């Protein structure tokens, strides 16, 4: 069933309660929640039982996000602490999935490493050969999937386009090597575009591997290291992406799940969030049907 989903980034600076009201008022079917809003609700003094009750009537396909899933050593220990907390939150929220990201999430680390071979920021597996990157990342993904299963949630992978494992092919390899049925992917139009994938690549995917879709846009990109903060600072539908072609490609797979309007446009995040959400809902309805 097609599900139109409000993403927390649409009203980035609002509370969880406001996100819920916007979704309801505008007519979204579901809410994809940033975990920071869940934590803020609890840190304000509300109980886990109150959070569970608040979200019980709401469809929550997923929460985000777990960063830098390839972390090793002491950083790997921290990864699993963060993961367990996210899985707990997902379970409390009634969410079916948790978004996981390849790293390094900080694009500056990639710029630094390309220039000098090192960075003061976390660099992950930059500089290691592809075989080792696959091995270490997939090993972590398997362990994360096993932990997630204990909380009855799945993982949906998003490969950040400035990271080494950034394409649809890379993601399919990681999912296959994880050997876990609770690992799928989210199709993000911007990350696909800036990692060199096309709608034709998306159309060839097995629908069973797709968990969700992020409908988003981009400013022009001529190659190199994609800077998300710059390139995604555009209203969805006003950029260079042919949203109709990307959406048709997803539909060609037979996928019929949830579609989320992730937003990075700073001006819109400062506007009336109800109005912005209404425009995005109209756009999604037109694209998805």
N, C-alpha and C positions, 0 to 999 in steps of 0.2 A: 504494500500500500504506500502511495506517495505521501510523504510527511514533510511539510514546510516548517523549518526549524529556525527560531531566533537564536543568533549567536551572541554571547555576552559582550563581544567587542562592539556591537552596534551601539550600546549604551555603556561604553567602557567605564565611565566614571560614576555609574549609578550603583545602587545596592542590589542585592539579590531580590528583595521585595519589589523594587521598581522594575527589574527585568521581568519578573513574573506578571506584574500588572501590564507592562507594555505588550508582552506576548499575548495575554488574554484580550486586551483591548483591541489590538490590531487583527487578531484572528490566526496567529501562528498555532500550529498543532503541537509544537514541542519546543524545548529549550536546551541548547548546548551551553554548558556552564563553565566559566573559568573557575578553577578550584579556589582562587584567591577570594572570590565572593562567598564561597561556602565557609572558608576559614574565618573571614571577617564576621560573618553571622554568629559563629560559635564564640569567637573572641570577644564579641560584644556582651556575652553573658547568656545567650540562648543555649538550651541543652540540645544534645543529639536527638532526643525524642522530639523536641519541638521542630528541629530541622527536618526530621523524617516525616513528621505530620504535615509540615508546610508543603513539602514536595510530593507527598503521596498522590495527589490528584493530577500531577503534572507528568507528561511524558518527557523523559530525559535520556536521549540516546547515548550521550557521553559527556564526560568532563575532561578538561585539559589543564595542564599537560605535563608529561614526564620528559624532561630534557636529557640530551646527551646520553642515550641509552648504551653507548659503547664504552662507558667509563670503566677504568681498570684500577687495580690496587686499592688504596684507601678511598679513592673517589668512587670505586665500585660499591664499597660498603655504604657510602652516603646515598648512592643511587637507589639501593634497595630499601633504605630507610624512607626516602622520599616516595618510593613506589608503594610501600605498604601503607603509608598515610593516605596517598591518593586512592588506593583501592578501598580503604576504610571509608573515605568520603564518598566515593562512588556508590558503595553499598548503602550508606546512610541516605544518599540522594535518590536511591532507586535507579541509578544510572546503569545502563547495560555495558558501557565501555569506557575505557580511559585512553586518551590520545597519547602516543609515544613518538618522540622525535629523534632523528639522527643528529649528531653534533659534529663540530662545536656550534652551539646555538649563537654564540657571539661572532658576528661576521668580521669584526675587527681582528680576531685571532687568525682568520683565514687570510686576510690582507697582510698581516704581519708575517705569517709563515711563508707566504709566497715571496715576500720581499727579502726576508733574512733567515728563514728556516727556524725561527722561534718567535715566541710572543709571551708577554707577561700574563696573558689570558690563557684559560684552558684550551688546549689544542687537540685533545682527543687522540685520534689515530692518524692525524695528518702526517704524511711522510712515510707511512708504512705501506707495504704493497697490498694490492687488492685482495689477494688470498687471505692475508692476515686480518684485514679489515672485516671481510666476510666472516671469518672464523670467530673472531672475538665478539663482534656485534651479534651474530646469530646465537652464540652461546649465551650471551646475556638475555637475548630476547626469549629464548627457551625457558630460562630460569624465571624471568619476569612473568611469562605466560603461566607457568606453574603456580606462582604466588597469586596471580590475579584470579586463577580458577578457584582458589580457596575462598575468595570473596564473591564468587559468581559473576565476574566481569570478564570481558574480552579486551584485547588491546587493538587499537586501530593506529597503524603506522603512518606517519607523514614524514617523508624524506625532505629535509630542508635543502633548497636548491643550491646553496653555497657550500654545502658539506660534501665530502668525498662520495658517499653513497646517496646519490640524489635523484636518480631516475626511476621510472617505473620498473625497468629491468632489474635495477639494484634491489628495489623493494620486493619484487617477486622472488628474487634469489633469497633474500633474508627470510621471507615468509616460508618458503619451501624448506630452507635449512633449519628453521626453528622446529619444524615437525610438530607443530601444535595447531589444533583446529580453532583455538580461540585467539588467533593472530590474523588480522585482516588489514586492509588499508583504507585510507580516506583519499579520494581524488580531489586535489586542490588545484584549480585551474592555473593559479599563478605559479605555484611550484612546478607544475608540469611544464608550463610555457618557458620558464627561466632555466629549467634544467635541460631543455632541448627536446622535450616530448611534444607530440602533436595530437590533435583529436583522433587521427587515424590510429595512433598507438593506443589510445584509450579504448577505442571501439573494438580492438582485438582482445581486450581483457576478458577473463572469465568472470561473469557477474558475481559468482560466489566469493570472490576475493575482495569485493568492494563492500565496505561497511557503511560508508557515508560519503557525501560530496560537499566540498566547500566551493560555493559559487562566488567568484571574486574577479577582480580586474587588475590591469597593470598599465603603467606608463610605458613608453617605448623602451625596449631593451635590445642592445646591439651585441651582447655577449660579454664574457668575463665573469667577475664575481657579482652576483645579483645582490643589491642592497634593498632589503625588504622595506625598511623605513621610508626610503625614497620612492621606490617603484610602486608601492601599494598605496601611496597617499593620493588616492583618486576615488571619486564616487563610482560604485559598481555600475557599469553601463556607460560610463563616460571615458573609459580607457581604450586601449588598442585591441583588447581581446574580443574575438567574435564569440560572444557568450552563447549564441544560438548553436554554433558549430560544436563547441565543447559540450553543451548539454545534449545535443543530438548524439554525440559520440558515446556519452555515458548511457543514454537510453538504448543505443544500438546493441549494447551488451545484454539487454534484458533486465538490467537493474531497475528496481522499483522501490527504493527505500527512502531514507531521509536526505534532505537537501538543506544545507545551512548557509546563511548569508554572513560569513565572516567579513569583518570590515576593518580597514586600517586607515581610512580617510580621517585625518585629524580635524579638519573643519566640520565634517559631519558629526564627529564625536562630541563637538561642542555645541551642536544645534539641538533643536527639540527632538529628543530621541523617539518620541511617538511618531512624529512626522517622518523621520528618517526610516524608522521601522516599517511604517505604512508603505512608503515608496519601494522599499526592498521586498516587502510581501507581494506587492503588485508585480514587480519585476519577476520574482520567483514563480508566481502563478502563471505569468505569461510564458516564461521559458519552459517550465516543467509541465504545466497543464493540470 
